[in-house]
Amino acid sequence: MPRPADTFSLVADIGGTNTRVALAEEGRLLTDTIRRYRNSDAPGLETVLRAFIDEEDGVDCKGACVAVAGPVHDGRATLTNLDWTIDRETVARATRAETVAVLNDLQAQGHALGRIDAGNLRTVIPGPEGPPGATRLVIGVGTGFNASPVHVTATGCLVPPSESGHANLPIRTEADLRLLRHVETIHGFPAVEDVLSGRGLERVYAWLAHEAGEPGEKSAAAIVTDCGAGTDDRAVETVRVFTRILGTVAGNLALVHLPFGGIYLVGGVARHVAPFLDAFGFDEAFRDKGRFAGFMQNFAVTVVEDDYAALSGAVSHLSDLF
């Protein structure tokens, strides 16, 4: 049966490989409508959105919000590994929606905070509950790395765009300097994302092999699996190095943004390394700030384990726009 016009909103989460699309009603994500599409099967986002709408009996949406894995400027998104044009005009044409927004996927994750079920939140570092309206910080660790503060304003949630993953990799030890030089020699500019990402895990593993004078490569998935199984000492050390640097970077970002409402780690890599963070020294690295070590106890750190958080965030953002 056709859905009534101008009642539902469309939301989409666009990654490098797949796009997930769903409907929302009255600020609530309709999880039973979520569908996944392979990007390689379509020439552009408009084709994907029209296919979804056709499968939903031609629903005429009142609003549409898409979250994109790439930088967004003035309503236009650029994906690093996908030759699609994504802008508000394209989304409006495909959905016939009157209210349209294009967000970076990390922004969408930030808008989701406060809507995520407690069962999908894993505490890494406990901390005090911040005052109402306190700034929160969302840190994305997946195919890439990014971070942004989440501010509560009188007109809704504000998550400013950011490209934090392209800042310089921090140096804390002599080993860090050797890792930086290894990344710089092979990949050019040594950015945070070159280590704190899925590909970053692979680079750390290769660097440790280089340090040992042995050739060695392994996929990120295999590194995490072998670390958990304890079948590869180098995989264990890779995740340990990764964890320490993640703690250092998260602590730096905490001092920049003062997120008394908490820090939230999101993304596939964050979820996969979450079981190791406590044992491998994330807390110690996070609080290793000299005379500010005690001050760092103000910030709780949580891993978000909700696959639909970006879609929920897109729904939340649309609710603020209506």
BELJO-V147169 format. One record per residue. N is the residue number from 0. RES is the residue in one letter. SS is DSSP state (alpha for helix, beta for strand, coil for the rest). PSI is psi in radians with two decimals (999 if undefined). Layout:
# BELJO-V147169
<<N:RES:SS:PSI> <N:RES:SS:PSI>>
This chain:
# BELJO-V147169
<<0:M:coil:2.30> <1:P:coil:2.47> <2:R:coil:2.59> <3:P:coil:2.52> <4:A:coil:2.63> <5:D:coil:0.61> <6:T:coil:-0.65> <7:F:beta:2.75> <8:S:beta:2.69> <9:L:beta:2.38> <10:V:beta:2.61> <11:A:beta:2.55> <12:D:beta:1.91> <13:I:beta:1.92> <14:G:coil:-3.05> <15:G:coil:-0.45> <16:T:coil:-0.75> <17:N:beta:2.74> <18:T:beta:2.28> <19:R:beta:2.37> <20:V:beta:2.52> <21:A:beta:2.95> <22:L:beta:2.75> <23:A:beta:2.64> <24:E:beta:2.20> <25:E:coil:0.80> <26:G:coil:0.25> <27:R:beta:2.23> <28:L:beta:2.24> <29:L:beta:1.61> <30:T:beta:-0.43> <31:D:beta:-0.13> <32:T:beta:-0.05> <33:I:beta:2.24> <34:R:beta:2.58> <35:R:beta:2.40> <36:Y:beta:2.43> <37:R:beta:2.20> <38:N:alpha:-0.54> <39:S:alpha:-0.25> <40:D:alpha:-0.03> <41:A:coil:2.55> <42:P:coil:-0.29> <43:G:coil:3.01> <44:L:alpha:-0.62> <45:E:alpha:-0.68> <46:T:alpha:-0.73> <47:V:alpha:-0.83> <48:L:alpha:-0.68> <49:R:alpha:-0.64> <50:A:alpha:-0.75> <51:F:alpha:-0.80> <52:I:alpha:-0.70> <53:D:alpha:-0.70> <54:E:alpha:-0.32> <55:E:coil:0.59> <56:D:coil:0.65> <57:G:coil:0.55> <58:V:coil:2.34> <59:D:coil:1.86> <60:C:coil:2.58> <61:K:coil:-0.41> <62:G:beta:2.75> <63:A:beta:2.38> <64:C:beta:2.24> <65:V:beta:2.44> <66:A:beta:2.26> <67:V:beta:2.36> <68:A:coil:1.30> <69:G:coil:2.95> <70:P:coil:2.53> <71:V:beta:2.27> <72:H:beta:2.12> <73:D:coil:0.77> <74:G:coil:0.22> <75:R:beta:2.28> <76:A:beta:2.55> <77:T:beta:2.16> <78:L:beta:2.40> <79:T:coil:-0.74> <80:N:coil:0.38> <81:L:beta:2.19> <82:D:beta:1.15> <83:W:beta:2.54> <84:T:beta:2.09> <85:I:beta:1.97> <86:D:beta:3.00> <87:R:alpha:-0.63> <88:E:alpha:-0.72> <89:T:alpha:-0.79> <90:V:alpha:-0.73> <91:A:alpha:-0.69> <92:R:alpha:-0.70> <93:A:alpha:-0.57> <94:T:alpha:-0.25> <95:R:coil:0.48> <96:A:coil:2.52> <97:E:coil:-0.54> <98:T:beta:2.12> <99:V:beta:2.47> <100:A:beta:2.59> <101:V:beta:2.14> <102:L:beta:2.68> <103:N:beta:2.58> <104:D:alpha:-0.54> <105:L:alpha:-0.67> <106:Q:alpha:-0.74> <107:A:alpha:-0.70> <108:Q:alpha:-0.67> <109:G:alpha:-0.70> <110:H:alpha:-0.38> <111:A:alpha:-0.35> <112:L:coil:2.37> <113:G:coil:-0.23> <114:R:coil:-0.02> <115:I:coil:2.31> <116:D:coil:2.44> <117:A:alpha:-0.49> <118:G:alpha:-0.24> <119:N:alpha:0.32> <120:L:beta:2.17> <121:R:beta:2.07> <122:T:beta:2.24> <123:V:beta:-0.86> <124:I:beta:2.01> <125:P:coil:2.70> <126:G:coil:3.03> <127:P:coil:2.60> <128:E:coil:2.20> <129:G:coil:2.86> <130:P:coil:2.80> <131:P:coil:2.35> <132:G:coil:0.11> <133:A:coil:2.54> <134:T:coil:2.41> <135:R:beta:2.88> <136:L:beta:2.23> <137:V:beta:2.28> <138:I:beta:2.10> <139:G:beta:2.16> <140:V:beta:1.84> <141:G:coil:-2.16> <142:T:coil:-0.60> <143:G:coil:-2.86> <144:F:beta:2.45> <145:N:beta:2.88> <146:A:beta:2.59> <147:S:beta:2.52> <148:P:beta:2.75> <149:V:beta:1.96> <150:H:beta:2.40> <151:V:beta:2.13> <152:T:beta:3.04> <153:A:coil:-0.38> <154:T:coil:0.15> <155:G:beta:-2.92> <156:C:beta:2.35> <157:L:beta:2.10> <158:V:coil:1.67> <159:P:coil:2.59> <160:P:coil:2.71> <161:S:coil:2.74> <162:E:coil:0.98> <163:S:alpha:-0.41> <164:G:alpha:-0.23> <165:H:alpha:0.19> <166:A:coil:2.88> <167:N:beta:2.50> <168:L:coil:2.28> <169:P:coil:2.66> <170:I:coil:2.13> <171:R:coil:-0.50> <172:T:coil:2.98> <173:E:alpha:-0.64> <174:A:alpha:-0.67> <175:D:alpha:-0.72> <176:L:alpha:-0.70> <177:R:alpha:-0.68> <178:L:alpha:-0.77> <179:L:alpha:-0.78> <180:R:alpha:-0.62> <181:H:alpha:-0.82> <182:V:alpha:-0.74> <183:E:alpha:-0.71> <184:T:alpha:-0.70> <185:I:alpha:-0.65> <186:H:alpha:0.05> <187:G:coil:-2.45> <188:F:coil:2.21> <189:P:coil:1.62> <190:A:beta:2.84> <191:V:alpha:-0.76> <192:E:alpha:-0.40> <193:D:alpha:-0.26> <194:V:coil:-0.75> <195:L:coil:1.29> <196:S:coil:3.10> <197:G:alpha:-0.82> <198:R:alpha:-0.52> <199:G:alpha:-0.72> <200:L:alpha:-0.74> <201:E:alpha:-0.63> <202:R:alpha:-0.68> <203:V:alpha:-0.72> <204:Y:alpha:-0.80> <205:A:alpha:-0.64> <206:W:alpha:-0.76> <207:L:alpha:-0.66> <208:A:alpha:-0.74> <209:H:alpha:-0.74> <210:E:alpha:-0.62> <211:A:coil:-0.05> <212:G:coil:0.45> <213:E:coil:2.44> <214:P:coil:2.52> <215:G:coil:2.25> <216:E:coil:2.61> <217:K:coil:2.53> <218:S:coil:2.74> <219:A:alpha:-0.74> <220:A:alpha:-0.74> <221:A:alpha:-0.62> <222:I:alpha:-0.85> <223:V:alpha:-0.73> <224:T:alpha:-0.83> <225:D:alpha:-0.54> <226:C:alpha:-0.83> <227:G:alpha:-0.62> <228:A:alpha:-0.28> <229:G:coil:0.45> <230:T:coil:-0.07> <231:D:coil:1.89> <232:D:alpha:-0.60> <233:R:alpha:-0.62> <234:A:alpha:-0.71> <235:V:alpha:-0.80> <236:E:alpha:-0.59> <237:T:alpha:-0.85> <238:V:alpha:-0.56> <239:R:alpha:-0.80> <240:V:alpha:-0.81> <241:F:alpha:-0.81> <242:T:alpha:-0.76> <243:R:alpha:-0.76> <244:I:alpha:-0.66> <245:L:alpha:-0.74> <246:G:alpha:-0.74> <247:T:alpha:-0.83> <248:V:alpha:-0.74> <249:A:alpha:-0.69> <250:G:alpha:-0.72> <251:N:alpha:-0.79> <252:L:alpha:-0.59> <253:A:alpha:-0.70> <254:L:alpha:-0.50> <255:V:alpha:-0.76> <256:H:alpha:-0.27> <257:L:coil:1.11> <258:P:coil:1.36> <259:F:coil:-0.21> <260:G:coil:-0.03> <261:G:coil:2.78> <262:I:beta:2.33> <263:Y:beta:2.06> <264:L:beta:2.21> <265:V:beta:2.89> <266:G:coil:2.77> <267:G:alpha:-0.73> <268:V:alpha:-0.71> <269:A:alpha:-0.75> <270:R:alpha:-0.67> <271:H:alpha:-0.55> <272:V:alpha:-0.12> <273:A:alpha:-0.73> <274:P:alpha:-0.29> <275:F:alpha:-0.18> <276:L:coil:-0.72> <277:D:coil:-0.89> <278:A:coil:-0.46> <279:F:coil:0.22> <280:G:coil:0.42> <281:F:alpha:-0.81> <282:D:alpha:-0.85> <283:E:alpha:-0.76> <284:A:alpha:-0.67> <285:F:alpha:-0.71> <286:R:alpha:0.02> <287:D:coil:1.28> <288:K:coil:0.62> <289:G:alpha:-2.25> <290:R:alpha:-0.14> <291:F:alpha:0.16> <292:A:coil:-0.76> <293:G:coil:-0.66> <294:F:alpha:-0.53> <295:M:alpha:-0.24> <296:Q:alpha:-0.12> <297:N:alpha:-0.19> <298:F:coil:2.00> <299:A:coil:2.60> <300:V:beta:2.30> <301:T:beta:2.48> <302:V:beta:2.27> <303:V:beta:2.15> <304:E:coil:0.66> <305:D:coil:1.96> <306:D:coil:-0.38> <307:Y:coil:0.26> <308:A:alpha:-0.71> <309:A:alpha:-0.66> <310:L:alpha:-0.76> <311:S:alpha:-0.66> <312:G:alpha:-0.66> <313:A:alpha:-0.68> <314:V:alpha:-0.78> <315:S:alpha:-0.75> <316:H:alpha:-0.74> <317:L:alpha:-0.67> <318:S:alpha:-0.62> <319:D:alpha:-0.44> <320:L:alpha:-0.48> <321:F:coil:999>>
